[in-house]
Amino acid sequence: MSLSAQENIDSHNLVPAFSSGQKISDWSQMELWQILQTDSEITSRALQERLSPANDISCITIRHINRIRARFSLSAPKGRPKGKLNTKNSSAEIIKIDPNISSVGTHIFSHWIEEKSAIDRMVDLVMARIIEYREQLPDVHFPLLFHSRDTIKKRLQAIFFAPLLNINKLVEFDRFETPLNTMIGQGYQSSTMNQFLGQLERIDAGESLMPLLGVGASGKLNYVDGHMVAYWNKSPMHKGKITMLGRVMAGSQAVVSHDDNGHGCFIEYYPPDAQMPQFLIRYCLKVVECTGNKNFVIDRAANSVALARNFDEKKIGLLCMLNDDQYTGEDSFKTTLILKQSDGTKLYKGVWADERKNDPRQFVLTCPEAGKTLVYWATTVFSKDYEAKDWPSLYRARNDLQEKKFKRMKSRGFDVNHGCKMIIGPDRHQLNKKKAITKLQQGNEKKQNKIIDKISHKEDQVNESKAKGHGKRLKQRELALSKLEASQKSLKENETKLSSNFKSLGDPKTRADRDFSKQLIMGIRSVMLENMLNIFHASLIFLMGYQVSLEMMLDLFFERSGARIETLTEYIYLINLQGCSKKNRELLSKMVIAITAMHLKSNGKTIRVETREKPP
């Protein structure tokens, strides 16, 4: 499959090899050759006049054009021109030549996406939402409501493919050269994309696009994980632990659900100060509604007895891992051996050694011959649907299914913040501090009431001892009374301190949260793109019969440059092999064969992919 450029083209009777000279570029030679294919009897003077004045051919002599025509074997016939068209090789007539295009693999992926109707489904949902919006607000007018289907489709394509073209922020449309013109026939500036995204936000397109994530999902188990995205702003905003930076910052928390095949099914954004147990039940019920899957695997952020009880009440299953500080090895459980693995690791099913009536969790312990004992727990629904011996492997699958996917999505714009609109509300940080102080004050007040009762009782005992003339007992009771009075004084000082702290928090304040409408649209885009890349990758591996990572496919195939030739019957993509090692050339050739075996089509024309040693 790996032919030189000349062999590759001549074997199909297409175009000769071109090379830039001092007077004429390879692009100009291609344009000249294309005209000659249609009319080989055109005079060199007419050819010079026909070409664009901006083209460098108009600056060279007719004599030089004749030399180029002789090299192409397309010299004008002797005698007066008769105006006949050249009909030779009409089946391979060139319609258009793009001699230098970047991201050839992305172009081919866009044809595959077109066959899968992924963008068309997005357009259908947006158009349906536009119709609904216009019915609800007939007096509101802005450009998106009147865009044609073709305009909406091209702009959605630009947003969808942007991460594959190294465009993570919309502003980068103004700085980076992209092959959008050769991919979708239209290039864009950031002002257009920002306006389009803002208008999608205005019609609340995020919720409308969510069903796209369910397309292609086939798993029976949901994996849930969150990813913090930092946001820099001088305005007071709610903050949380952005673990990426290791400090408290404003931002957003993207919570994504994948099925057990690694397909992203659902995404929602939450403020960074929201703890997962606060919204997890509500989130999981939405996922069940979208996917129909009622079992979840979540990391230790969801580790809580109360949460396990809530999952049981809602009839949904949960598998999690017990924190290290919640048990002291096997001694904390009553265990029954269920499996001994080939490496000597023993799996036990267990319950708490000390019975806990309000704890519905069931446990599985993995005890290696040398190493730490790990404890997994599940709710009633999960334990009925999955055997206990499978719990550790199901939990460990999280790393490949989610952690690695988050890393890939981060490299393709998942970490980028879109939209700067703020929602002003009560300062939850201040409210939480006030609630904590109020709780301490209430506890302090209860202690003071108890101390008062104890002091009153102890004073009666002291008076009794004085009346009866006690010696040693009187001293003991006076000492006890003095300790109680000291404790009362300490509690009063603590009360004064708490009151001072409460007052120092001041009057109720406001703090901002981000509006996640734009972020949700772009988050759905990122998850959907990851889904489609994984499906394409799986198809490629199946046809190749050879294992290759998604990262290698993106680096070796998607980002390579080449050329495209459009004829009457097909699109021919030529991928440059320049810079590839022998091993990678062989791998790329296998990919090219597999892509051709997909029998992709665009506008009714067959897609053919070949490799070439170096560009003409």
C-alpha positions in Angstrom: 0.0 0.0 0.0 3.0 2.3 0.6 3.7 3.7 -2.8 5.8 6.7 -3.8 3.8 9.7 -4.8 4.5 9.2 -8.6 3.7 5.4 -8.5 0.6 6.0 -6.4 -0.8 8.6 -8.8 0.3 7.1 -12.1 -1.1 3.7 -11.2 -4.5 5.2 -11.2 -3.9 7.5 -14.2 -4.7 10.5 -12.1 -2.1 13.3 -11.8 1.6 13.7 -12.3 4.0 14.5 -9.5 4.4 18.2 -8.9 7.2 20.1 -7.3 7.6 23.8 -6.6 10.1 25.6 -8.8 11.6 29.1 -8.7 8.9 30.6 -11.0 5.8 28.5 -10.3 4.5 26.7 -7.2 3.2 23.1 -7.0 -0.3 24.6 -6.3 -0.2 26.7 -9.5 1.0 23.6 -11.5 -2.0 21.7 -10.2 -4.4 24.4 -11.2 -2.8 24.6 -14.7 -3.0 20.8 -15.1 -6.6 20.7 -14.0 -7.6 23.2 -16.7 -5.6 21.3 -19.3 -7.5 18.1 -18.4 -10.7 19.8 -19.3 -9.4 21.6 -22.5 -6.1 20.3 -23.7 -6.2 22.3 -26.9 -6.4 25.7 -25.1 -3.6 28.0 -26.3 -0.9 29.0 -23.8 -1.9 32.7 -24.2 -5.6 31.9 -23.4 -4.4 29.8 -20.5 -2.4 32.7 -19.1 -5.4 35.0 -19.4 -7.8 32.5 -17.9 -5.8 32.1 -14.7 -6.3 34.5 -11.8 -4.3 37.7 -11.9 -3.2 37.0 -8.3 -1.8 33.6 -9.4 1.9 33.4 -10.1 1.3 31.9 -13.5 0.1 35.2 -14.8 3.6 36.6 -14.1 5.6 34.0 -16.1 6.1 33.9 -19.8 4.2 31.8 -22.3 7.4 30.0 -23.2 7.7 28.7 -19.6 4.0 27.6 -19.7 4.8 25.7 -22.9 7.7 23.9 -21.2 5.4 22.9 -18.3 2.8 21.6 -20.8 5.4 19.6 -22.6 6.4 18.0 -19.2 2.7 17.1 -18.7 2.5 15.8 -22.4 -0.4 18.2 -22.9 1.2 20.6 -25.4 -1.3 22.4 -27.7 -1.6 20.8 -31.2 0.0 22.4 -34.2 -2.1 24.7 -36.3 -5.1 26.8 -35.4 -7.0 25.8 -32.3 -10.2 24.0 -33.1 -11.8 24.3 -29.6 -12.3 20.6 -29.0 -12.5 19.3 -25.5 -10.2 16.5 -24.3 -12.2 13.5 -23.6 -9.3 11.2 -22.6 -9.6 9.7 -19.1 -13.0 11.2 -18.6 -13.8 8.6 -15.9 -11.0 10.0 -13.9 -11.7 13.6 -14.6 -10.4 15.8 -11.8 -13.0 18.1 -10.2 -10.8 19.6 -7.4 -7.4 19.1 -6.0 -6.4 20.1 -2.5 -2.6 19.5 -2.5 -1.9 20.3 1.1 -4.4 19.5 3.8 -3.7 19.0 7.5 -5.4 16.5 9.8 -6.2 14.0 7.0 -7.5 11.4 9.6 -9.9 14.0 11.0 -11.3 14.6 7.5 -11.9 10.8 7.1 -13.4 10.7 10.6 -15.8 13.5 9.6 -17.0 11.3 6.7 -17.5 8.4 9.2 -19.4 10.8 11.5 -21.6 11.8 8.5 -22.4 8.2 7.8 -23.4 7.6 11.4 -25.7 10.8 11.3 -24.2 12.0 14.6 -24.2 15.7 13.6 -27.6 15.3 11.9 -29.1 14.1 15.3 -27.6 17.1 17.0 -29.2 19.4 14.3 -32.6 17.7 14.7 -32.6 18.3 18.5 -31.5 21.9 18.1 -34.1 22.6 15.4 -36.8 21.0 17.5 -35.8 23.1 20.5 -35.9 26.2 18.3 -39.4 25.5 17.2 -40.4 24.9 20.8 -38.8 28.1 21.9 -40.5 30.2 19.1 -43.9 28.8 20.1 -43.2 29.7 23.8 -41.8 33.2 23.0 -43.2 34.3 19.6 -42.1 38.0 20.1 -38.4 37.2 20.8 -36.0 37.4 17.8 -32.3 36.6 17.5 -30.3 35.1 14.6 -30.3 31.4 15.7 -34.1 31.3 15.5 -33.9 32.0 11.7 -30.8 30.0 10.7 -31.1 27.5 8.0 -30.5 23.8 8.8 -27.2 23.9 6.8 -25.9 26.9 8.8 -26.7 25.2 12.1 -25.1 22.0 10.9 -21.8 23.6 9.8 -21.5 25.5 13.1 -22.2 22.4 15.2 -19.5 20.6 13.1 -17.0 23.3 13.8 -17.7 23.1 17.6 -17.7 19.3 17.5 -14.4 18.8 15.6 -12.5 21.7 17.2 -10.7 19.6 19.8 -9.3 17.3 17.1 -8.0 20.4 15.3 -6.2 21.5 18.5 -8.8 24.2 19.1 -9.7 24.0 22.8 -10.8 27.6 23.4 -13.2 29.3 21.0 -10.8 32.3 20.8 -8.2 30.1 19.2 -10.3 30.1 16.0 -8.8 33.6 15.5 -5.2 32.5 15.9 -4.7 29.0 14.6 -5.0 27.7 11.0 -7.6 25.0 10.7 -8.7 22.7 7.9 -12.3 23.5 8.4 -12.6 24.9 4.8 -11.6 21.5 3.4 -13.7 19.6 6.0 -17.0 21.4 6.0 -16.5 24.0 3.3 -16.6 26.9 5.8 -14.1 28.5 8.2 -15.2 30.5 11.3 -13.9 33.2 13.6 -14.4 33.2 17.4 -16.9 36.0 17.3 -19.3 33.8 15.3 -18.7 30.7 17.4 -19.2 32.7 20.7 -22.4 34.2 19.4 -23.7 30.8 18.3 -22.8 29.2 21.6 -24.5 32.1 23.5 -27.7 31.6 21.5 -27.6 27.9 22.1 -27.4 28.7 25.8 -30.4 31.1 25.4 -32.7 28.4 24.1 -31.3 26.0 26.8 -30.0 23.6 24.3 -27.9 21.6 26.8 -30.9 19.7 28.2 -32.1 19.1 24.7 -28.8 17.6 23.6 -28.5 15.2 26.6 -30.2 12.2 24.8 -27.3 12.2 22.3 -25.1 10.6 24.9 -27.4 7.6 25.2 -27.0 6.7 21.5 -24.8 3.6 21.3 -24.9 2.8 25.1 -25.3 -0.9 25.8 -23.9 -1.5 29.3 -25.7 -2.6 32.4 -23.7 -0.8 35.0 -23.1 2.9 35.7 -19.7 4.3 36.8 -19.9 7.8 38.3 -17.0 10.1 38.9 -16.5 13.9 39.2 -13.8 16.2 37.8 -13.0 19.6 39.2 -12.3 22.4 36.7 -10.6 25.5 38.1 -11.9 29.0 37.3 -10.0 32.3 37.9 -12.1 35.4 38.7 -11.6 38.4 41.0 -15.3 38.4 42.0 -16.2 36.6 45.3 -17.3 33.1 44.2 -18.1 29.8 46.0 -14.9 27.7 46.2 -14.0 24.1 46.7 -11.0 21.8 46.7 -9.8 21.8 43.1 -7.5 18.8 43.4 -5.8 19.5 40.1 -4.1 22.6 41.7 -4.1 21.4 45.3 -5.7 24.5 46.7 -9.1 26.0 47.3 -10.5 27.7 44.2 -13.6 28.7 42.3 -14.7 26.5 39.5 -17.0 23.7 38.5 -17.5 20.1 39.2 -18.4 17.9 36.2 -20.0 14.6 37.3 -20.0 12.1 34.4 -21.6 8.6 34.2 -20.1 5.9 32.0 -21.6 2.5 31.4 -19.4 -0.7 31.8 -18.4 -0.5 28.1 -16.9 3.0 28.7 -19.7 4.9 26.9 -20.4 8.3 28.4 -24.2 8.4 29.2 -24.8 11.5 31.3 -23.2 14.7 32.6 -24.1 17.4 35.0 -22.2 20.4 36.5 -22.3 21.4 40.2 -20.6 24.2 42.2 -17.2 23.2 43.6 -18.3 23.4 47.2 -21.1 20.8 46.7 -20.2 17.5 48.3 -21.1 14.4 46.3 -23.4 12.9 49.0 -25.5 16.0 48.8 -26.7 15.5 45.2 -25.7 11.9 44.5 -29.2 10.3 44.9 -30.8 13.0 42.7 -28.1 12.6 40.1 -28.3 8.7 40.1 -32.1 8.8 39.7 -31.6 11.0 36.5 -29.1 8.5 35.2 -31.5 5.6 35.8 -34.2 7.5 33.9 -31.8 8.0 31.0 -30.2 4.6 30.8 -32.5 2.2 32.7 -29.5 0.9 34.6 -30.1 0.8 38.4 -26.6 -0.2 39.6 -23.7 2.2 40.3 -20.0 2.0 41.0 -18.6 5.1 42.8 -15.3 5.9 44.4 -14.8 6.5 48.1 -16.3 10.0 47.9 -19.7 8.3 48.3 -18.7 6.3 51.3 -21.4 6.7 53.9 -23.9 4.5 55.9 -26.6 7.1 55.4 -26.1 7.1 51.6 -26.3 3.3 51.6 -29.6 3.5 53.4 -30.9 6.1 50.9 -29.9 3.9 47.9 -31.8 1.0 49.5 -34.9 3.2 50.0 -34.8 4.2 46.3 -34.3 0.5 45.1 -31.0 1.3 43.3 -27.6 -0.5 43.8 -24.2 0.9 44.8 -20.7 -0.6 45.0 -18.1 1.4 46.9 -14.9 0.9 48.8 -14.4 1.3 52.6 -12.1 3.9 53.9 -8.9 2.7 55.6 -9.8 4.4 58.9 -13.1 2.6 59.2 -11.8 -0.8 59.9 -8.7 -2.5 61.4 -8.2 -5.5 59.1 -10.0 -8.8 59.1 -10.7 -8.6 62.9 -13.4 -6.0 62.2 -15.5 -8.5 60.4 -17.1 -12.0 60.6 -15.9 -13.6 57.4 -16.7 -16.5 55.1 -14.2 -17.7 52.5 -15.7 -17.5 49.0 -12.7 -17.8 46.6 -9.0 -18.3 46.6 -7.3 -16.8 43.5 -4.3 -18.3 41.7 -1.9 -15.7 43.2 -2.9 -16.7 46.7 -5.3 -13.8 47.3 -8.3 -14.8 49.4 -11.7 -13.3 49.0 -14.1 -13.3 52.0 -17.7 -12.2 52.3 -18.3 -10.6 55.7 -20.4 -8.5 58.1 -19.4 -6.3 61.0 -18.0 -8.3 64.0 -20.0 -6.0 66.2 -23.5 -5.9 64.9 -24.7 -2.5 63.6 -28.4 -2.5 63.1 -28.6 0.7 61.0 -25.9 -0.4 58.6 -27.3 -2.3 55.6 -24.0 -2.7 53.8 -22.5 -6.1 52.8 -18.8 -6.5 52.5 -16.2 -8.4 50.5 -12.6 -8.5 51.7 -9.6 -9.2 49.4 -6.6 -10.5 51.5 -3.4 -10.9 49.5 -0.6 -13.1 51.0 1.6 -10.0 51.3 -0.1 -6.6 51.3 -3.0 -4.5 52.6 -6.5 -5.9 53.0 -9.0 -4.0 50.9 -12.7 -3.9 51.8 -15.5 -3.4 49.2 -19.1 -2.8 50.2 -22.4 -2.9 48.3 -26.1 -2.2 49.0 -28.9 -4.9 48.9 -29.9 -4.3 45.2 -26.3 -4.5 44.0 -25.6 -7.7 46.0 -28.6 -9.4 44.4 -27.6 -8.5 40.8 -23.8 -9.2 41.0 -21.9 -12.0 42.7 -19.7 -11.1 45.6 -16.6 -12.6 44.0 -16.9 -10.1 41.1 -17.1 -6.9 43.2 -13.3 -6.2 43.3 -12.9 -6.5 39.5 -15.9 -4.4 38.8 -14.6 -1.7 41.1 -11.1 -1.8 39.7 -12.5 -1.3 36.2 -13.1 2.3 37.1 -9.5 3.2 36.3 -9.7 2.3 32.6 -13.4 3.3 32.1 -13.2 6.7 33.7 -9.8 7.9 35.0 -8.1 7.4 31.6 -11.0 8.9 29.7 -10.9 12.0 31.8 -7.2 12.4 31.0 -7.9 12.2 27.3 -10.9 14.6 27.5 -8.8 17.1 29.4 -6.3 17.1 26.6 -9.1 17.9 24.2 -10.7 20.9 25.9 -12.7 19.3 28.8 -10.8 21.5 31.3 -11.7 24.7 29.4 -14.2 27.1 31.0 -16.9 28.4 28.6 -19.1 31.3 29.6 -18.5 33.9 32.3 -22.1 34.6 33.3 -22.6 34.6 37.1 -25.6 33.8 39.3 -25.6 35.8 42.5 -26.9 34.2 45.6 -26.4 33.9 49.4 -22.8 33.3 50.5 -23.0 29.6 51.4 -19.5 29.7 53.0 -20.7 32.4 55.4 -24.0 30.5 56.1 -22.0 27.2 56.8 -19.8 29.0 59.2 -22.8 30.6 61.0 -24.5 27.2 61.1 -21.3 25.7 62.7 -21.1 28.4 65.3 -24.8 28.2 66.1 -24.4 24.5 66.6 -21.5 25.0 69.0 -23.5 27.7 70.8 -26.4 25.3 71.3 -24.1 22.6 72.6 -22.4 25.2 74.9 -25.8 26.3 76.2 -26.8 22.7 77.0 -23.5 22.3 78.9 -24.1 25.5 80.8 -27.6 24.4 81.9 -26.1 21.1 83.1 -23.3 22.9 85.0 -25.8 25.2 86.7 -27.8 22.2 87.9 -24.7 20.5 89.2 -23.4 23.7 90.9 -26.8 24.2 92.6 -26.7 20.6 93.9 -23.1 20.9 95.0 -23.8 24.2 96.9 -26.5 22.4 98.8 -24.0 19.6 99.7 -21.4 22.2 100.8 -24.0 24.0 103.0 -25.0 20.6 104.4 -21.4 19.8 105.3 -20.9 23.2 107.0 -24.1 22.6 109.0 -23.0 19.2 110.1 -19.4 20.3 110.8 -17.8 18.0 108.3 -14.0 18.4 107.9 -12.6 16.3 105.1 -15.9 15.9 103.2 -16.4 19.6 103.3 -13.0 20.2 101.6 -13.8 17.6 99.0 -17.2 19.2 98.2 -15.7 22.7 98.1 -13.0 21.5 95.7 -15.6 19.9 93.5 -17.7 23.1 93.6 -14.7 25.2 92.6 -14.0 23.0 89.6 -17.6 23.3 88.5 -17.5 27.1 88.9 -14.3 27.1 86.8 -16.0 25.0 84.1 -18.9 27.4 84.2 -16.6 30.4 83.8 -14.8 28.6 80.9 -18.2 27.9 79.2 -19.2 31.6 79.6 -15.9 32.7 78.1 -16.4 30.3 75.2 -20.0 31.7 74.8 -18.5 35.2 74.6 -15.9 34.0 72.0 -18.5 32.2 69.9 -20.8 35.3 70.0 -17.8 37.5 68.9 -17.0 35.1 66.1 -20.7 35.1 64.9 -20.8 38.9 64.9 -17.4 39.0 63.1 -19.1 37.2 60.1 -21.2 40.3 59.7 -24.5 40.8 57.9 -25.6 38.2 55.2 -23.3 38.5 52.2 -23.7 37.4 48.6 -21.4 35.2 46.5 -21.5 34.1 42.9 -21.9 30.8 41.2 -21.1 30.2 37.5 -24.0 29.7 35.1 -23.2 26.2 33.7 -25.5 26.4 30.6 -22.6 26.9 28.1 -20.4 24.6 30.1 -23.1 21.9 29.8 -23.3 22.2 26.0 -19.6 21.9 25.6 -19.4 19.1 28.2 -21.9 17.1 26.2 -19.8 17.9 23.1 -16.7 16.5 24.8 -18.3 13.3 26.1 -20.1 12.7 22.7 -16.8 13.2 20.9 -15.1 10.7 23.2 -17.9 8.2 22.6 -17.6 8.5 18.8 -13.8 8.2 18.9 -14.1 5.0 20.9 -16.6 3.5 18.5 -14.5 4.4 15.5 -11.4 3.0 17.3 -13.2 -0.3 18.0 -14.3 -0.6 14.4 -10.7 0.1 13.2 -9.2 -2.5 15.5 -11.8 -5.1 14.4 -10.9 -4.5 10.7 -7.2 -4.3 11.3 -7.1 -7.5 13.4 -4.3 -5.7 15.3 -4.4 -3.9 18.7 -3.5 -0.2 18.7 -4.3 2.4 21.3 -6.6 5.3 20.8 -3.8 7.7 21.5 -1.6 6.1 18.9 -4.5 6.3 16.4 -4.9 10.0 17.1 -1.2 10.8 16.8 -0.3 8.6 13.9 -3.4 8.9 11.7 -5.6 11.8 12.7 -2.9 14.5 12.8 -1.0 13.7 9.6 -1.0 15.9 6.6 -1.6 14.9 3.0 -3.6 15.8 -0.1 -7.1 15.2 -1.4 -8.2 14.7 -5.0 -11.9 14.7 -5.9 -12.9 12.9 -9.2 -16.3 12.2 -10.6 -16.6 9.0 -8.6 -14.4 9.2 -5.5 -12.5 11.2 -3.0 -8.8 10.1 -2.8 -6.9 11.0 0.3 -3.1 10.7 0.2 -1.4 10.6 3.6 2.2 11.6 4.0 4.6 9.0 5.5 7.3 11.6 5.9 8.9 11.3 9.4 7.5 7.8 10.2 9.7 5.0 11.4 9.5 1.7 9.6 7.3 0.2 12.3 4.9 3.2 12.2 4.8 3.1 8.4 3.6 -0.5 8.6 1.1 0.4 11.3 -0.2 3.3 9.3 -0.5 1.2 6.2 -2.6 -1.3 8.2 -4.9 1.6 9.3 -5.2 2.8 5.7 -6.3 -0.7 4.5 -8.8 -0.9 7.4 -10.2 2.5 6.6 -10.6 1.6 2.9 -12.4 -1.6 4.0 -15.0 0.5 5.8 -16.3 1.6 2.4 -17.0 5.1 3.5 -18.9 7.4 1.1 -19.5 11.2 1.0 -22.0 12.8 -1.4 -22.4 9.4 -3.1 -18.6 9.2 -3.8 -16.4 6.5 -2.5 -13.6 7.4 0.0 -10.2 5.9 -0.9 -7.2 6.3 1.3 -3.6 5.7 0.3 -0.1 6.6 1.6 2.7 8.4 -0.1 6.4 8.8 0.7 6.5 12.5 0.5 4.4 15.4 -0.9 5.0 16.5 -4.5 
